[in-house]
Amino acid sequence: MFTLTGSIDPTASTTVTGSGTAFLTELSIGDEIVVSSETRIVTAITSDTSLTVSIATTNTSNDASPDCNPVAPVDVILS
């Protein structure tokens, strides 16, 4: 598990908006994110500051240190 760049303000929606985040480079579809102690699965990544999760978050205060549990499959190239 690692801490994501930036902060997230959960708004009782499946759309997660970040501030100063780097979703495109730090996350993959299928990864788990932990925002304000709630774990959600990433289902789509639109930009560095917007993504979609499988279940709506609760409208809680900003999380200045959201975490990622990278569980998405990783491609391995064997040569």
C-alpha positions as CSV (number, residue, x, y, z in Angstrom):
1,M,0.0,0.0,0.0
2,F,1.2,3.5,-0.7
3,T,-0.1,7.1,-0.2
4,L,-1.4,8.8,-3.3
5,T,-0.2,12.3,-4.4
6,G,-2.7,15.1,-3.6
7,S,-6.0,15.0,-1.7
8,I,-9.5,13.8,-2.4
9,D,-12.8,15.3,-1.2
10,P,-15.4,12.4,-1.0
11,T,-18.9,13.7,-2.2
12,A,-21.3,10.7,-1.9
13,S,-20.8,9.8,-5.5
14,T,-19.0,7.1,-7.6
15,T,-17.1,10.0,-9.3
16,V,-14.0,10.8,-7.2
17,T,-12.4,14.2,-7.7
18,G,-8.8,14.9,-6.6
19,S,-6.8,18.0,-6.1
20,G,-3.1,17.8,-7.1
21,T,-3.6,14.1,-7.8
22,A,-1.9,11.9,-10.4
23,F,-4.5,9.3,-11.0
24,L,-3.3,8.4,-14.5
25,T,0.2,7.5,-13.4
26,E,-0.4,6.2,-9.9
27,L,-3.5,4.1,-10.3
28,S,-4.9,1.3,-12.6
29,I,-8.4,0.0,-13.1
30,G,-9.0,-2.6,-10.4
31,D,-6.8,-1.0,-7.8
32,E,-8.3,-0.3,-4.4
33,I,-8.2,3.2,-3.0
34,V,-8.8,4.1,0.6
35,V,-10.4,7.5,1.1
36,S,-11.4,8.7,4.6
37,S,-11.1,5.0,5.8
38,E,-13.4,3.8,3.0
39,T,-12.0,1.2,0.5
40,R,-13.4,1.4,-3.1
41,I,-12.3,-0.3,-6.3
42,V,-11.3,1.9,-9.3
43,T,-13.5,1.2,-12.3
44,A,-12.4,4.0,-14.7
45,I,-9.8,6.8,-14.7
46,T,-10.8,9.9,-16.7
47,S,-7.9,12.2,-15.9
48,D,-5.2,12.9,-13.2
49,T,-8.0,14.5,-11.1
50,S,-11.1,12.4,-11.9
51,L,-11.9,8.7,-11.6
52,T,-14.8,6.4,-11.0
53,V,-15.2,3.8,-8.2
54,S,-17.6,0.8,-7.9
55,I,-19.5,2.1,-4.9
56,A,-20.3,5.7,-4.0
57,T,-18.2,7.2,-1.3
58,T,-19.7,8.8,1.8
59,N,-19.7,12.6,1.9
60,T,-16.9,13.1,4.4
61,S,-14.2,15.6,5.0
62,N,-11.1,15.9,2.7
63,D,-8.5,13.1,2.8
64,A,-5.1,14.7,2.5
65,S,-3.4,11.3,2.4
66,P,-5.5,8.8,0.4
67,D,-4.0,5.4,0.0
68,C,-3.8,2.9,-2.8
69,N,-3.7,-0.9,-2.5
70,P,-2.5,-1.9,-6.0
71,V,-4.3,-5.1,-6.8
72,A,-4.8,-4.7,-10.5
73,P,-3.0,-7.3,-12.6
74,V,0.4,-6.3,-13.8
75,D,1.7,-7.3,-17.3
76,V,5.1,-9.0,-17.1
77,I,7.2,-9.3,-20.3
78,L,9.5,-12.3,-20.4
79,S,12.2,-12.3,-22.9
